[in-house]
């Protein structure tokens, strides 16, 4: 089975315009690796040079922010939805 990753509008040029991508389940790190395999360039937009989630990118597994779970080690079971939400700032 797979998990569904919701791709924000700002990253859709890298996903071929797809708003969702289905990949195999596993840890969040596994999901990001699968995204990168299918759509090169996504990993660099999500992770910094140290391999950590970028500060301006929020990732949720269902309704839970992975920063308050296990970060990249957060398990993403079959059938779950991963939402990538870029931070918005301005004033």
C-alpha distance (Angstrom), angle and dihedral (degrees) to the residues before:
residue distance angle dihedral
X1 . . .
X2 3.77 . .
X3 3.76 144.9 .
X4 3.78 125.2 -125.4
X5 3.79 119.6 -126.6
X6 3.81 117.1 -158.8
X7 3.79 110.6 -142.9
X8 3.83 117.7 -151.8
X9 3.79 119.1 -129.8
X10 3.81 92.4 -107.2
X11 3.83 91.4 60.8
X12 3.79 98.3 41.3
X13 3.82 94.4 95.4
X14 3.82 85.6 65.9
X15 3.82 92.5 47.4
X16 3.80 94.8 51.9
X17 3.80 89.1 -104.6
X18 3.80 94.3 -57.6
X19 3.81 115.4 147.1
X20 3.81 91.8 -161.4
X21 3.78 133.7 27.6
X22 3.80 125.8 -166.5
X23 3.83 116.6 -142.7
X24 3.79 136.5 164.2
X25 3.79 118.1 -78.3
X26 3.81 124.2 -111.3
X27 3.77 132.2 103.3
X28 3.80 120.4 -20.2
X29 3.83 87.2 -105.3
X30 3.83 88.6 56.6
X31 3.80 90.6 49.6
X32 3.82 91.4 51.6
X33 3.81 90.5 48.1
X34 3.81 89.6 52.2
X35 3.81 90.5 48.6
X36 3.79 90.1 51.6
X37 3.81 91.7 49.7
X38 3.79 91.7 52.0
X39 3.81 96.8 37.9
X40 3.81 114.8 20.7
X41 3.79 114.4 -144.8
X42 3.81 98.3 37.6
X43 3.81 93.6 96.9
X44 3.81 92.3 56.9
X45 3.79 90.5 52.7
X46 3.82 92.1 51.2
X47 3.81 103.3 37.7
X48 3.80 131.4 47.5
X49 3.82 126.2 -135.0
X50 3.82 90.4 -82.9
X51 3.81 91.5 55.5
X52 3.81 93.7 -109.1
X53 3.79 125.5 128.1
X54 3.78 110.5 -87.1
X55 3.79 112.9 -107.6
X56 3.79 93.3 -123.3
X57 3.82 94.6 53.1
X58 3.80 120.8 80.4
X59 3.78 118.7 -162.8
X60 3.79 123.9 -166.1
X61 3.79 129.8 -169.7
X62 3.76 100.4 -151.4
X63 3.83 100.5 -43.3
X64 3.81 98.5 -25.7
X65 3.81 123.5 100.8
X66 3.82 106.7 -130.4
X67 3.81 90.4 -141.6
X68 3.81 87.1 71.0
X69 3.79 92.5 44.5
X70 3.80 123.0 45.6
X71 3.79 99.1 -52.9
X72 3.80 111.7 -138.6
X73 3.81 89.5 -4.3
X74 3.82 91.2 61.8
X75 3.79 109.6 125.9
X76 3.79 115.8 -121.4
X77 3.82 107.6 -160.5
X78 3.80 124.4 -155.6
X79 3.78 113.7 -74.9
X80 3.81 95.4 22.9
X81 3.80 124.4 127.8
X82 3.80 123.2 -129.8
X83 3.80 114.3 -157.8
X84 3.80 121.4 -161.7
X85 3.80 110.3 -156.1
X86 3.79 119.4 -178.5
X87 3.80 114.0 -144.5
X88 3.77 114.7 -108.3
X89 3.78 122.4 -148.3
X90 3.73 135.2 169.4
X91 3.65 142.8 115.5
